[in-house]
């Protein structure tokens, strides 16, 4: 297996840092991993290497303003979550297609990474996608006991910190977030339709255009970041397909906790990773036959 560190251009030319994980034998499919908010691509290395050992070529990357992509200059207006999907994730998928033009393309998205599936204008290239704790962020979807905390976060804490510091400081939501990303994220989470444009109109064009199989996993002990109701609401945005909804319970795996970030930790039981690899492979086989 080879780890290849690289830089590629987003759709507007912004440089993005990435890593490709390639098996030594010819890969059977190519998998894009969209990370969570404020989580650098290195967090997904163990899972990416697992998939590579299963015969997949895998690309991880850092969104603009995050990880190693943070060190490339950008105008403030370019640093938004919307651009993460429409420009960065789309370009990452194009990079995989250029590198592996004859392979089926698949995607795994963690948290916001699954939301971005519906912002990618080229998501029609995908033969399937898996969302891990990918959710609609509207605060009223959280358990009633947690709603005051969500209101404080989206209406008070994030706007105030961004105004004072010029960014969302490191630690609150992983790495430091650029001001434009944090402000847009908070605005989306205050809105009932969540992913909306500047006038509050839902951004659904590419959600509606998704036709491939889609599996979304909720995590049973993840009420703070992605409760099951929020995962189900995101599923409803993909009207061109019928998403599969699965809930992972730690007790079913014989472990104490998974939480929002546990799925991708190296200590996670391999049967869970294998389940996703088998799902991706099942989608890739018919896609490869259609292309032959």
Secondary structure, DSSP 8 states (H G I E B T S, - for coil): -EEEEEEEE-TTS-EEEEEEEE-SS--SEEEEEE--TT--GGGGHHHHHHHHHTTEEEEEE--TTSGGGGGS---GGG--HHHIIIIIIHHHHHHHHHHTTTSEEEEEEETHHHHGGGT-TTGGGEEEEEEES-----GGGS-HHHHHHHHIIIIIIHHHHHHHHSEE-TTTSSS-EEHHHHHHHHHHHHSTT-SB-TTS-B--HHHHT--SEEEEEEETT-HHHH-HHHHHHHHHH-TTS--EEEEE-GGGGT-S--TTTGGGSTTS-HHHHHHHHHHHHHHHHHHHHHH-
